[in-house]
Amino acid sequence: MTLIKSISGIRGTIGGKPGTNLTPIDAVKFAAAYGIWLKEYSKKEKLTVVIGRDARLSGEMIQNIVVSTLIGLGIDVIDLNLSTTPTVEIAVPMEKADGGIILTASHNPKQWNALKLLNEKGEFLDAAQGAKILEIAEAEDFNFSEVDDLGTITRNDAYIDIHIDEVLNLPLVDKEVIKAAKFKVVVDGVNSTGGIAIPQLLKELGVEVVKLYCEPTGHFPHNPEPLKEHLGDISTLVVKEKADFGIVVDPDVDRLAFISNDGEMFGEEYTLVACADYVLGKTKGNTVSNLSSSRALRDITEKHGGTYEAAAVGEVNVVTKMKANNAIIGGEGNGGIIYPESHYGRDSLVGTALFLMLMAERGGTVKELRDSYPSYFMSKKKIELTPELDVDALLVAMEDKYKDEQVTNIDGVKIDFPENWVHLRKSNTEPIIRIYTEAKSQAEADGLADRIISEIKEVAGI
């Protein structure tokens, strides 16, 4: 059982003892800490916070606890109930709210849940703000409201519809162009809220939808991280249905992956590449992704005459660099699309619409589209952490070992070789070291990852 407290929020497994797992007591502490921080940050007497959740089994329990805690602080709550991460993000500024909380553990299995915290722009908090909330939670410095000053609840179940309307109104999305292409698409919603939002968006765009695991029961039918080894069912169904492609999202719908018409993975890394290819073809500009993302985005950006920059891993870091560089599209190689014309958050609904526009205008099959992009292959592996491992010392040792190569240490250690790269970093959401590699063949990428893992174990003496 695990509880991870970080500047990104609090994430943990349900049950067990307070302080070591995500228990009701921990949920109260961190919701209260956020509420206290928000009062200090906003300098307002009366606050409003938007709350939404994915469909995981613990969601309703955690939702009730968090909502009641905020009300106890005198904060009004707009409760979206079942929603998506990007839907909550757009709802915060639309409601002129002071902040937002998304109750989701994203791609983690059903045992997990989390509180993701937003500011008044519907964007994730920065490191300093997150650190302050951790301080307040640790000190338990709470002052709850008296009975006449309690907050109120307003329920609003319309925001997925509103979100879809916002996507349909984007200048680069033409409903009639997509409708004319007569696409047939299989959707795997992993029995969470993507099973509501994505099919509804597709129907609005005139796409024939074949649903797979689209009931928001919270019983995930497979590991919810949208990786190849978890997606055999949709790969088979795309071929069986003779569909144009498949769409896979994670439980909170901020990660987007495609299955090509031949049943093969389009590649999570290439979700952003394809969407950027479409946007850059219409609007000149720059792009940003994180250090663990494919070089293919750099190649496509330069092909369109733009400039590519890499940020530290984490949505808030990517957004900060996108704003600094006036990037017109960006995101993360895990299938996260950030399109500022909509909002500064990873959004699978926006990504789906942009991809459909690209396919409708370019024609051909999804496999042919994938084959047209620079061919890179990625390996994503990990080493489980134990308490005695000094991770920082390990990373310093690896940086020193490869000091003659191009090394970046703004987020873990990234080593760029002429034909490939490796990125080593401690996860913010799981007790692991992530080892990402990319090369011109899968065998080379896997081989590089295995070599680096062996070197790390040798240094660590394990």
TINU-644442 format. One record per residue (C-alpha): residue in three letters; z, x, y; residue number from 0. Coordinates in pm, 1 decimal, decimal comma, padded with zeros to 6 digits. Layout:
BEGIN
ALA / Z / X / Y / NUM
...
//
This chain:
BEGIN
MET / 00000,0 / 00000,0 / 00000,0 / 0
THR / -00091,3 / 00131,9 / 00342,4 / 1
LEU / -00032,3 / 00077,5 / 00713,0 / 2
ILE / -00249,4 / 00272,8 / 00958,6 / 3
LYS / -00145,6 / 00275,1 / 01322,6 / 4
SER / -00409,3 / 00422,7 / 01551,5 / 5
ILE / -00549,9 / 00391,2 / 01902,0 / 6
SER / -00803,1 / 00149,4 / 01748,7 / 7
GLY / -00528,1 / -00097,5 / 01658,5 / 8
ILE / -00328,7 / -00159,0 / 01342,5 / 9
ARG / -00478,5 / -00191,1 / 00996,1 / 10
GLY / -00305,9 / -00227,4 / 00663,0 / 11
THR / -00266,9 / -00391,9 / 00325,9 / 12
ILE / -00093,5 / -00727,3 / 00304,7 / 13
GLY / 00255,7 / -00752,8 / 00152,4 / 14
GLY / 00534,8 / -00506,8 / 00080,9 / 15
LYS / 00792,6 / -00361,9 / 00317,1 / 16
PRO / 00766,8 / -00366,1 / 00698,1 / 17
GLY / 00648,7 / -00039,8 / 00849,4 / 18
THR / 00456,4 / 00064,8 / 00540,5 / 19
ASN / 00218,5 / -00232,1 / 00506,1 / 20
LEU / 00076,1 / -00505,4 / 00728,7 / 21
THR / 00361,0 / -00755,1 / 00696,8 / 22
PRO / 00434,1 / -01054,4 / 00922,7 / 23
ILE / 00691,2 / -00840,7 / 01103,9 / 24
ASP / 00433,3 / -00569,5 / 01176,2 / 25
ALA / 00183,2 / -00830,9 / 01295,8 / 26
VAL / 00441,4 / -00969,3 / 01539,5 / 27
LYS / 00532,6 / -00621,7 / 01668,5 / 28
PHE / 00175,9 / -00518,0 / 01742,2 / 29
ALA / 00064,4 / -00852,2 / 01881,8 / 30
ALA / 00368,5 / -00843,9 / 02111,0 / 31
ALA / 00299,2 / -00482,4 / 02211,1 / 32
TYR / -00056,6 / -00578,7 / 02302,9 / 33
GLY / 00066,2 / -00877,4 / 02503,4 / 34
ILE / 00322,8 / -00666,8 / 02693,1 / 35
TRP / 00061,6 / -00399,3 / 02762,1 / 36
LEU / -00188,5 / -00661,2 / 02880,2 / 37
LYS / 00062,9 / -00798,5 / 03129,7 / 38
GLU / 00117,9 / -00450,3 / 03276,0 / 39
TYR / -00254,2 / -00368,8 / 03272,9 / 40
SER / -00379,5 / -00692,2 / 03431,3 / 41
LYS / -00103,5 / -00729,1 / 03693,5 / 42
LYS / -00143,4 / -01106,1 / 03658,0 / 43
GLU / 00126,5 / -01366,5 / 03614,2 / 44
LYS / -00071,7 / -01590,2 / 03378,3 / 45
LEU / -00293,6 / -01446,8 / 03106,6 / 46
THR / -00546,9 / -01580,6 / 02857,4 / 47
VAL / -00644,5 / -01408,7 / 02529,7 / 48
VAL / -00929,5 / -01504,9 / 02291,9 / 49
ILE / -00851,2 / -01489,6 / 01917,9 / 50
GLY / -01096,4 / -01503,2 / 01627,3 / 51
ARG / -01089,1 / -01402,3 / 01261,2 / 52
ASP / -01307,4 / -01333,1 / 00962,2 / 53
ALA / -01266,1 / -01535,5 / 00641,3 / 54
ARG / -01046,8 / -01297,6 / 00442,8 / 55
LEU / -00761,3 / -01456,9 / 00246,8 / 56
SER / -00480,4 / -01339,3 / 00475,6 / 57
GLY / -00666,5 / -01439,5 / 00791,0 / 58
GLU / -00506,7 / -01776,0 / 00854,5 / 59
MET / -00157,2 / -01636,1 / 00805,2 / 60
ILE / -00211,7 / -01342,9 / 01039,9 / 61
GLN / -00388,8 / -01570,7 / 01289,9 / 62
ASN / -00091,0 / -01807,1 / 01305,6 / 63
ILE / 00151,9 / -01519,4 / 01352,3 / 64
VAL / -00051,3 / -01349,7 / 01626,7 / 65
VAL / -00123,1 / -01672,9 / 01814,4 / 66
SER / 00244,0 / -01776,4 / 01805,2 / 67
THR / 00355,9 / -01432,8 / 01923,3 / 68
LEU / 00125,7 / -01442,6 / 02224,7 / 69
ILE / 00238,3 / -01796,3 / 02309,3 / 70
GLY / 00595,6 / -01670,0 / 02288,1 / 71
LEU / 00507,2 / -01415,5 / 02556,0 / 72
GLY / 00378,4 / -01692,3 / 02782,7 / 73
ILE / 00012,8 / -01606,2 / 02717,9 / 74
ASP / -00245,8 / -01883,1 / 02677,4 / 75
VAL / -00466,3 / -01851,5 / 02369,5 / 76
ILE / -00826,2 / -01962,8 / 02315,5 / 77
ASP / -00848,8 / -01984,8 / 01937,1 / 78
LEU / -01201,2 / -01952,8 / 01794,3 / 79
ASN / -01068,2 / -01970,5 / 01437,4 / 80
LEU / -01341,8 / -01849,6 / 01195,1 / 81
SER / -01563,9 / -01624,1 / 01400,9 / 82
THR / -01725,5 / -01280,1 / 01410,8 / 83
THR / -01631,0 / -00962,3 / 01592,9 / 84
PRO / -01930,1 / -00978,6 / 01831,4 / 85
THR / -01869,2 / -01350,1 / 01892,0 / 86
VAL / -01515,8 / -01279,9 / 02013,1 / 87
GLU / -01650,5 / -00993,8 / 02224,6 / 88
ILE / -01892,0 / -01220,2 / 02411,4 / 89
ALA / -01636,0 / -01501,6 / 02437,2 / 90
VAL / -01382,9 / -01292,8 / 02633,1 / 91
PRO / -01592,7 / -01249,5 / 02951,6 / 92
MET / -01753,2 / -01592,7 / 02916,4 / 93
GLU / -01406,0 / -01749,9 / 02916,1 / 94
LYS / -01293,5 / -01515,3 / 03197,2 / 95
ALA / -01011,5 / -01418,2 / 02960,6 / 96
ASP / -00790,8 / -01112,9 / 03006,7 / 97
GLY / -00839,0 / -00977,1 / 02656,5 / 98
GLY / -00911,4 / -01055,7 / 02295,7 / 99
ILE / -00791,3 / -00989,0 / 01942,7 / 100
ILE / -01015,1 / -00993,3 / 01635,9 / 101
LEU / -00832,2 / -01034,7 / 01306,5 / 102
THR / -01041,9 / -00844,7 / 01056,5 / 103
ALA / -01032,5 / -00530,1 / 00846,9 / 104
SER / -01409,9 / -00503,2 / 00880,0 / 105
HIS / -01556,3 / -00346,5 / 00562,6 / 106
ASN / -01220,6 / -00297,7 / 00387,1 / 107
PRO / -01149,7 / -00496,4 / 00065,8 / 108
LYS / -00961,9 / -00826,5 / 00061,4 / 109
GLN / -00615,2 / -00665,2 / 00041,2 / 110
TRP / -00657,5 / -00540,6 / 00399,1 / 111
ASN / -00638,7 / -00698,8 / 00741,5 / 112
ALA / -00618,2 / -00564,5 / 01096,4 / 113
LEU / -00579,4 / -00641,5 / 01464,8 / 114
LYS / -00874,7 / -00518,3 / 01672,3 / 115
LEU / -00787,9 / -00521,0 / 02042,4 / 116
LEU / -01020,2 / -00593,6 / 02336,2 / 117
ASN / -00998,4 / -00563,3 / 02715,1 / 118
GLU / -01113,9 / -00816,6 / 02974,4 / 119
LYS / -01477,7 / -00707,8 / 02925,4 / 120
GLY / -01465,4 / -00787,9 / 02555,1 / 121
GLU / -01479,9 / -00415,6 / 02476,3 / 122
PHE / -01247,0 / -00205,1 / 02263,4 / 123
LEU / -00957,8 / -00030,0 / 02435,7 / 124
ASP / -00981,8 / 00339,4 / 02513,0 / 125
ALA / -00758,3 / 00606,5 / 02360,0 / 126
ALA / -00499,6 / 00606,1 / 02639,0 / 127
GLN / -00464,4 / 00227,4 / 02629,2 / 128
GLY / -00432,3 / 00225,8 / 02251,8 / 129
ALA / -00168,8 / 00500,8 / 02266,0 / 130
LYS / 00034,9 / 00300,7 / 02518,5 / 131
ILE / 00037,7 / -00004,3 / 02288,6 / 132
LEU / 00160,8 / 00213,6 / 02002,3 / 133
GLU / 00443,7 / 00336,1 / 02227,2 / 134
ILE / 00545,5 / -00019,2 / 02317,6 / 135
ALA / 00538,5 / -00124,7 / 01951,0 / 136
GLU / 00748,2 / 00173,6 / 01845,5 / 137
ALA / 01007,4 / 00106,4 / 02116,4 / 138
GLU / 01006,2 / -00269,7 / 02044,2 / 139
ASP / 01033,5 / -00316,4 / 02420,0 / 140
PHE / 00957,1 / -00689,1 / 02421,9 / 141
ASN / 01065,3 / -00962,9 / 02661,4 / 142
PHE / 00965,0 / -01309,8 / 02544,2 / 143
SER / 00926,1 / -01615,5 / 02766,1 / 144
GLU / 01171,6 / -01899,5 / 02809,2 / 145
VAL / 01081,7 / -02244,4 / 02684,5 / 146
ASP / 00924,8 / -02374,6 / 03007,7 / 147
ASP / 00697,6 / -02070,3 / 03030,4 / 148
LEU / 00547,4 / -02063,6 / 02679,9 / 149
GLY / 00171,9 / -02029,1 / 02648,0 / 150
THR / -00071,2 / -02291,6 / 02522,0 / 151
ILE / -00343,1 / -02306,0 / 02255,3 / 152
THR / -00697,6 / -02424,4 / 02319,4 / 153
ARG / -00917,9 / -02445,0 / 02010,6 / 154
ASN / -01290,2 / -02385,4 / 02048,8 / 155
ASP / -01511,5 / -02395,7 / 01740,4 / 156
ALA / -01839,6 / -02378,5 / 01933,5 / 157
TYR / -01866,3 / -02006,3 / 01995,9 / 158
ILE / -02088,3 / -01911,0 / 01704,1 / 159
ASP / -02338,5 / -02166,3 / 01842,1 / 160
ILE / -02293,7 / -02022,5 / 02192,1 / 161
HIS / -02342,5 / -01671,1 / 02056,4 / 162
ILE / -02666,9 / -01773,5 / 01884,9 / 163
ASP / -02792,1 / -01929,9 / 02208,0 / 164
GLU / -02715,9 / -01603,4 / 02390,5 / 165
VAL / -02924,7 / -01411,3 / 02134,9 / 166
LEU / -03214,3 / -01657,3 / 02159,6 / 167
ASN / -03213,4 / -01618,0 / 02539,6 / 168
LEU / -03251,9 / -01238,4 / 02535,1 / 169
PRO / -03573,9 / -01134,8 / 02715,6 / 170
LEU / -03700,6 / -00934,3 / 02415,9 / 171
VAL / -03645,0 / -01220,7 / 02167,7 / 172
ASP / -03926,7 / -01476,1 / 02142,0 / 173
LYS / -03840,3 / -01760,7 / 01907,1 / 174
GLU / -04200,9 / -01877,7 / 01874,8 / 175
VAL / -04329,2 / -01530,7 / 01777,3 / 176
ILE / -04073,3 / -01507,3 / 01497,7 / 177
LYS / -04132,9 / -01865,6 / 01385,8 / 178
ALA / -04508,0 / -01803,7 / 01360,8 / 179
ALA / -04450,2 / -01512,3 / 01119,6 / 180
LYS / -04302,9 / -01753,6 / 00859,1 / 181
PHE / -04049,1 / -01510,8 / 00719,7 / 182
LYS / -03844,9 / -01575,0 / 00406,3 / 183
VAL / -03511,4 / -01390,5 / 00404,7 / 184
VAL / -03220,0 / -01362,4 / 00160,9 / 185
VAL / -02875,6 / -01341,3 / 00324,1 / 186
ASP / -02561,0 / -01193,8 / 00164,1 / 187
GLY / -02266,5 / -01303,9 / 00379,3 / 188
VAL / -02003,0 / -01156,4 / 00142,3 / 189
ASN / -01828,4 / -01498,1 / 00154,9 / 190
SER / -01712,6 / -01441,4 / 00510,6 / 191
THR / -01822,2 / -01558,6 / 00854,1 / 192
GLY / -02159,9 / -01386,3 / 00837,3 / 193
GLY / -02246,0 / -01656,7 / 00586,2 / 194
ILE / -02209,8 / -01905,2 / 00871,7 / 195
ALA / -02361,1 / -01714,1 / 01161,9 / 196
ILE / -02663,3 / -01531,7 / 01015,7 / 197
PRO / -02824,0 / -01827,5 / 00829,7 / 198
GLN / -02770,6 / -02046,5 / 01136,5 / 199
LEU / -02942,8 / -01789,6 / 01360,7 / 200
LEU / -03232,3 / -01755,4 / 01115,6 / 201
LYS / -03285,6 / -02129,9 / 01097,0 / 202
GLU / -03299,8 / -02145,1 / 01477,9 / 203
LEU / -03571,9 / -01878,3 / 01459,6 / 204
GLY / -03776,6 / -02073,5 / 01204,4 / 205
VAL / -03697,6 / -01839,9 / 00914,2 / 206
GLU / -03668,5 / -01972,4 / 00557,7 / 207
VAL / -03321,9 / -01875,0 / 00433,4 / 208
VAL / -03204,6 / -01808,8 / 00077,7 / 209
LYS / -02824,6 / -01793,7 / 00078,7 / 210
LEU / -02620,7 / -01561,2 / -00140,8 / 211
TYR / -02239,8 / -01551,9 / -00108,9 / 212
CYS / -02244,3 / -01745,0 / 00218,2 / 213
GLU / -01937,8 / -01966,9 / 00163,0 / 214
PRO / -01655,2 / -01839,9 / 00389,6 / 215
THR / -01389,8 / -01848,4 / 00117,0 / 216
GLY / -01262,7 / -01492,5 / 00167,7 / 217
HIS / -01315,9 / -01415,8 / -00200,9 / 218
PHE / -01547,3 / -01117,8 / -00156,8 / 219
PRO / -01788,3 / -01112,3 / -00455,0 / 220
HIS / -01833,5 / -00735,4 / -00430,4 / 221
ASN / -01696,1 / -00446,0 / -00229,2 / 222
PRO / -01768,7 / -00565,3 / 00126,7 / 223
GLU / -01894,9 / -00231,9 / 00258,6 / 224
PRO / -02275,2 / -00277,0 / 00270,9 / 225
LEU / -02369,8 / 00027,8 / 00062,6 / 226
LYS / -02638,8 / 00047,5 / -00205,9 / 227
GLU / -02396,5 / 00058,0 / -00498,6 / 228
HIS / -02248,2 / -00278,2 / -00393,7 / 229
LEU / -02572,6 / -00468,1 / -00336,5 / 230
GLY / -02737,8 / -00510,9 / -00673,0 / 231
ASP / -02731,8 / -00892,1 / -00660,5 / 232
ILE / -02919,0 / -00927,7 / -00333,3 / 233
SER / -03165,4 / -00652,3 / -00428,1 / 234
THR / -03254,5 / -00848,6 / -00742,6 / 235
LEU / -03275,2 / -01180,1 / -00557,8 / 236
VAL / -03506,8 / -01049,1 / -00284,3 / 237
VAL / -03762,9 / -00953,4 / -00550,1 / 238
LYS / -03710,7 / -01272,7 / -00752,3 / 239
GLU / -03758,8 / -01494,2 / -00444,4 / 240
LYS / -04054,7 / -01286,0 / -00321,5 / 241
ALA / -03869,1 / -01267,3 / 00010,0 / 242
ASP / -03985,5 / -01058,6 / 00302,8 / 243
PHE / -03650,4 / -00881,7 / 00310,1 / 244
GLY / -03275,8 / -00926,2 / 00269,0 / 245
ILE / -02992,8 / -00916,7 / 00522,8 / 246
VAL / -02642,2 / -00793,7 / 00440,2 / 247
VAL / -02345,3 / -00798,4 / 00677,8 / 248
ASP / -01982,2 / -00697,5 / 00643,1 / 249
PRO / -01698,9 / -00954,1 / 00669,9 / 250
ASP / -01674,5 / -00944,7 / 01051,8 / 251
VAL / -02053,0 / -00918,8 / 01108,3 / 252
ASP / -02070,4 / -00602,4 / 01318,6 / 253
ARG / -02251,5 / -00398,6 / 01050,6 / 254
LEU / -02606,2 / -00486,2 / 00947,4 / 255
ALA / -02812,2 / -00361,9 / 00653,3 / 256
PHE / -03154,1 / -00464,9 / 00525,4 / 257
ILE / -03306,3 / -00480,0 / 00177,7 / 258
SER / -03680,2 / -00408,5 / 00173,1 / 259
ASN / -03924,8 / -00646,4 / 00007,6 / 260
ASP / -03931,4 / -00426,4 / -00305,6 / 261
GLY / -03555,0 / -00465,1 / -00352,7 / 262
GLU / -03472,1 / -00116,2 / -00228,8 / 263
MET / -03229,9 / -00040,4 / 00053,8 / 264
PHE / -03396,8 / -00008,4 / 00392,4 / 265
GLY / -03107,3 / 00223,2 / 00470,3 / 266
GLU / -02807,4 / 00146,2 / 00691,4 / 267
GLU / -02899,8 / 00442,2 / 00908,9 / 268
TYR / -03243,9 / 00294,9 / 00973,4 / 269
THR / -03115,6 / -00040,2 / 01102,2 / 270
LEU / -03050,8 / 00121,7 / 01441,3 / 271
VAL / -03370,6 / 00325,9 / 01416,9 / 272
ALA / -03585,1 / 00013,5 / 01369,8 / 273
CYS / -03412,7 / -00188,2 / 01643,2 / 274
ALA / -03438,9 / 00106,8 / 01883,0 / 275
ASP / -03805,9 / 00149,1 / 01794,3 / 276
TYR / -03869,2 / -00210,5 / 01902,6 / 277
VAL / -03661,1 / -00193,9 / 02222,4 / 278
LEU / -03796,6 / 00147,3 / 02330,4 / 279
GLY / -04149,2 / 00020,3 / 02274,8 / 280
LYS / -04083,4 / -00249,6 / 02536,0 / 281
THR / -03848,1 / -00069,8 / 02776,4 / 282
LYS / -03835,2 / 00302,2 / 02852,6 / 283
GLY / -03489,4 / 00450,6 / 02821,3 / 284
ASN / -03233,1 / 00657,9 / 02634,5 / 285
THR / -03027,8 / 00612,8 / 02318,9 / 286
VAL / -02688,1 / 00713,1 / 02183,8 / 287
SER / -02536,6 / 00717,0 / 01836,0 / 288
ASN / -02241,2 / 00897,1 / 01683,5 / 289
LEU / -02227,1 / 01244,0 / 01530,1 / 290
SER / -02246,6 / 01102,2 / 01176,9 / 291
SER / -02573,3 / 00916,6 / 01239,1 / 292
SER / -02924,4 / 01010,0 / 01130,6 / 293
ARG / -03151,8 / 01248,3 / 01318,2 / 294
ALA / -03418,5 / 00979,6 / 01280,9 / 295
LEU / -03291,2 / 00802,9 / 01594,7 / 296
ARG / -03338,6 / 01122,3 / 01794,1 / 297
ASP / -03694,2 / 01154,7 / 01659,7 / 298
ILE / -03787,8 / 00792,8 / 01745,7 / 299
THR / -03628,6 / 00817,3 / 02090,4 / 300
GLU / -03819,9 / 01134,0 / 02176,9 / 301
LYS / -04140,4 / 00977,7 / 02043,7 / 302
HIS / -04097,8 / 00701,2 / 02303,2 / 303
GLY / -04024,7 / 00953,6 / 02580,1 / 304
GLY / -03648,6 / 00896,8 / 02594,7 / 305
THR / -03344,9 / 01119,6 / 02555,2 / 306
TYR / -03099,2 / 01100,5 / 02267,9 / 307
GLU / -02729,8 / 01197,4 / 02285,5 / 308
ALA / -02454,8 / 01201,0 / 02021,0 / 309
ALA / -02100,3 / 01073,3 / 02075,6 / 310
ALA / -01779,7 / 01110,0 / 01880,5 / 311
VAL / -01740,9 / 00855,4 / 01599,5 / 312
GLY / -01594,9 / 00524,4 / 01711,1 / 313
GLU / -01747,8 / 00233,0 / 01896,4 / 314
VAL / -01553,3 / 00298,6 / 02217,1 / 315
ASN / -01684,7 / 00658,2 / 02225,6 / 316
VAL / -02043,6 / 00547,2 / 02172,5 / 317
VAL / -02011,0 / 00281,1 / 02444,0 / 318
THR / -01862,8 / 00532,3 / 02690,1 / 319
LYS / -02154,3 / 00773,0 / 02638,4 / 320
MET / -02408,6 / 00488,6 / 02652,2 / 321
LYS / -02277,1 / 00388,9 / 02993,7 / 322
ALA / -02276,4 / 00749,9 / 03114,7 / 323
ASN / -02635,5 / 00806,4 / 02996,2 / 324
ASN / -02773,9 / 00462,7 / 03090,1 / 325
ALA / -02874,3 / 00411,1 / 02726,8 / 326
ILE / -03067,2 / 00089,2 / 02668,8 / 327
ILE / -02970,8 / 00071,8 / 02300,3 / 328
GLY / -02730,6 / 00260,9 / 02078,4 / 329
GLY / -02481,0 / 00220,6 / 01801,9 / 330
GLU / -02366,8 / 00378,5 / 01481,3 / 331
GLY / -02545,3 / 00479,5 / 01164,4 / 332
ASN / -02339,0 / 00235,6 / 00961,1 / 333
GLY / -02570,5 / -00043,6 / 01074,9 / 334
GLY / -02398,5 / -00111,8 / 01407,0 / 335
ILE / -02636,6 / -00219,0 / 01686,4 / 336
ILE / -02514,9 / -00205,8 / 02048,4 / 337
TYR / -02760,0 / -00363,6 / 02291,7 / 338
PRO / -02619,7 / -00371,1 / 02648,4 / 339
GLU / -02863,7 / -00643,6 / 02754,3 / 340
SER / -02637,7 / -00865,1 / 02541,6 / 341
HIS / -02299,9 / -00687,0 / 02545,2 / 342
TYR / -02136,6 / -00351,7 / 02468,2 / 343
GLY / -02038,7 / -00422,8 / 02109,2 / 344
ARG / -02189,8 / -00383,8 / 01762,9 / 345
ASP / -02367,4 / -00708,7 / 01689,3 / 346
SER / -02550,5 / -00803,8 / 01369,0 / 347
LEU / -02691,5 / -01122,4 / 01524,3 / 348
VAL / -02860,7 / -00924,1 / 01800,7 / 349
GLY / -02979,3 / -00663,2 / 01549,5 / 350
THR / -03126,3 / -00931,9 / 01323,1 / 351
ALA / -03324,6 / -01087,2 / 01608,5 / 352
LEU / -03458,9 / -00750,9 / 01730,6 / 353
PHE / -03563,2 / -00654,9 / 01376,0 / 354
LEU / -03742,6 / -00986,4 / 01326,1 / 355
MET / -03930,8 / -00931,9 / 01652,2 / 356
LEU / -04036,5 / -00583,8 / 01539,8 / 357
MET / -04159,6 / -00715,7 / 01204,6 / 358
ALA / -04335,1 / -01015,7 / 01359,3 / 359
GLU / -04526,5 / -00803,8 / 01610,6 / 360
ARG / -04602,7 / -00504,7 / 01390,6 / 361
GLY / -04693,0 / -00691,7 / 01072,8 / 362
GLY / -04697,7 / -00539,7 / 00725,3 / 363
THR / -04402,2 / -00521,1 / 00488,7 / 364
VAL / -04050,4 / -00393,8 / 00545,8 / 365
LYS / -04116,1 / -00115,6 / 00293,7 / 366
GLU / -04420,5 / -00006,8 / 00494,2 / 367
LEU / -04209,1 / -00004,4 / 00809,2 / 368
ARG / -03945,6 / 00212,4 / 00644,7 / 369
ASP / -04210,3 / 00451,9 / 00512,9 / 370
SER / -04344,0 / 00492,8 / 00868,5 / 371
TYR / -04018,3 / 00649,1 / 00993,1 / 372
PRO / -03911,2 / 01013,5 / 00964,3 / 373
SER / -03773,0 / 01060,2 / 00614,9 / 374
TYR / -03410,7 / 01168,7 / 00604,8 / 375
PHE / -03159,6 / 01113,6 / 00329,1 / 376
MET / -02785,4 / 01087,8 / 00371,5 / 377
SER / -02488,0 / 01139,2 / 00145,5 / 378
LYS / -02155,1 / 00978,5 / 00234,9 / 379
LYS / -01861,7 / 01105,3 / 00032,4 / 380
LYS / -01488,2 / 01137,9 / 00081,0 / 381
ILE / -01178,4 / 01326,0 / -00026,0 / 382
GLU / -00856,5 / 01128,3 / -00073,9 / 383
LEU / -00574,3 / 01267,2 / 00139,7 / 384
THR / -00230,9 / 01354,6 / 00008,1 / 385
PRO / 00076,3 / 01402,0 / 00232,5 / 386
GLU / 00089,8 / 01778,3 / 00174,6 / 387
LEU / -00267,8 / 01838,1 / 00295,4 / 388
ASP / -00293,3 / 01987,5 / 00646,7 / 389
VAL / -00623,5 / 01827,8 / 00743,6 / 390
ASP / -00646,2 / 01987,5 / 01087,3 / 391
ALA / -00600,9 / 02333,9 / 00936,8 / 392
LEU / -00870,1 / 02258,7 / 00677,6 / 393
LEU / -01117,9 / 02158,8 / 00947,9 / 394
VAL / -01040,1 / 02470,8 / 01151,7 / 395
ALA / -01098,5 / 02682,8 / 00842,4 / 396
MET / -01437,3 / 02519,1 / 00778,9 / 397
GLU / -01534,1 / 02560,4 / 01143,8 / 398
ASP / -01449,6 / 02930,7 / 01123,1 / 399
LYS / -01639,6 / 02970,2 / 00795,8 / 400
TYR / -01957,6 / 02843,0 / 00963,5 / 401
LYS / -01902,3 / 02984,5 / 01312,3 / 402
ASP / -02249,7 / 03143,0 / 01311,8 / 403
GLU / -02413,4 / 02799,3 / 01281,4 / 404
GLN / -02436,7 / 02528,1 / 01550,0 / 405
VAL / -02089,8 / 02370,7 / 01536,9 / 406
THR / -01961,0 / 02067,5 / 01728,9 / 407
ASN / -01587,1 / 01990,7 / 01723,7 / 408
ILE / -01547,5 / 01691,8 / 01957,1 / 409
ASP / -01477,6 / 01477,8 / 01650,1 / 410
GLY / -01382,4 / 01666,7 / 01338,3 / 411
VAL / -01636,2 / 01937,3 / 01261,1 / 412
LYS / -02013,5 / 01892,6 / 01255,3 / 413
ILE / -02225,1 / 02183,0 / 01134,1 / 414
ASP / -02595,5 / 02166,9 / 01217,2 / 415
PHE / -02817,6 / 02377,0 / 00994,1 / 416
PRO / -03192,6 / 02409,3 / 01069,4 / 417
GLU / -03296,2 / 02154,1 / 00802,5 / 418
ASN / -02977,2 / 01955,5 / 00745,3 / 419
TRP / -02624,2 / 01890,7 / 00870,4 / 420
VAL / -02272,6 / 01809,0 / 00753,9 / 421
HIS / -02000,5 / 01620,5 / 00941,7 / 422
LEU / -01636,2 / 01643,3 / 00832,8 / 423
ARG / -01377,8 / 01413,5 / 00988,0 / 424
LYS / -01050,3 / 01242,8 / 00915,1 / 425
SER / -01097,0 / 00865,8 / 00897,0 / 426
ASN / -00919,3 / 00646,0 / 01152,2 / 427
THR / -00908,3 / 00352,6 / 00910,5 / 428
GLU / -00839,2 / 00503,2 / 00566,2 / 429
PRO / -00633,8 / 00801,0 / 00432,1 / 430
ILE / -00944,1 / 01010,7 / 00358,2 / 431
ILE / -01164,2 / 01291,6 / 00487,7 / 432
ARG / -01521,2 / 01169,2 / 00524,3 / 433
ILE / -01802,0 / 01411,0 / 00435,2 / 434
TYR / -02140,1 / 01301,0 / 00570,8 / 435
THR / -02453,0 / 01507,5 / 00509,0 / 436
GLU / -02820,2 / 01456,4 / 00588,0 / 437
ALA / -03125,5 / 01639,2 / 00457,2 / 438
LYS / -03495,4 / 01596,4 / 00376,6 / 439
SER / -03421,6 / 01479,3 / 00019,4 / 440
GLN / -03139,1 / 01289,0 / -00148,7 / 441
ALA / -03080,5 / 01572,2 / -00393,5 / 442
GLU / -03042,0 / 01819,7 / -00109,1 / 443
ALA / -02804,8 / 01589,0 / 00082,7 / 444
ASP / -02591,1 / 01528,3 / -00227,5 / 445
GLY / -02593,6 / 01896,6 / -00315,0 / 446
LEU / -02479,4 / 01996,3 / 00034,3 / 447
ALA / -02198,1 / 01740,1 / 00022,7 / 448
ASP / -02080,7 / 01859,0 / -00319,1 / 449
ARG / -02089,0 / 02221,6 / -00202,8 / 450
ILE / -01882,6 / 02143,9 / 00107,0 / 451
ILE / -01631,7 / 01939,8 / -00096,6 / 452
SER / -01588,8 / 02235,9 / -00333,3 / 453
GLU / -01536,0 / 02469,1 / -00037,8 / 454
ILE / -01274,9 / 02235,7 / 00116,4 / 455
LYS / -01087,4 / 02211,2 / -00215,0 / 456
GLU / -01097,5 / 02588,1 / -00249,9 / 457
VAL / -00952,3 / 02634,5 / 00099,4 / 458
ALA / -00687,8 / 02368,7 / 00032,4 / 459
GLY / -00603,7 / 02508,1 / -00309,9 / 460
ILE / -00665,7 / 02180,4 / -00489,9 / 461
//
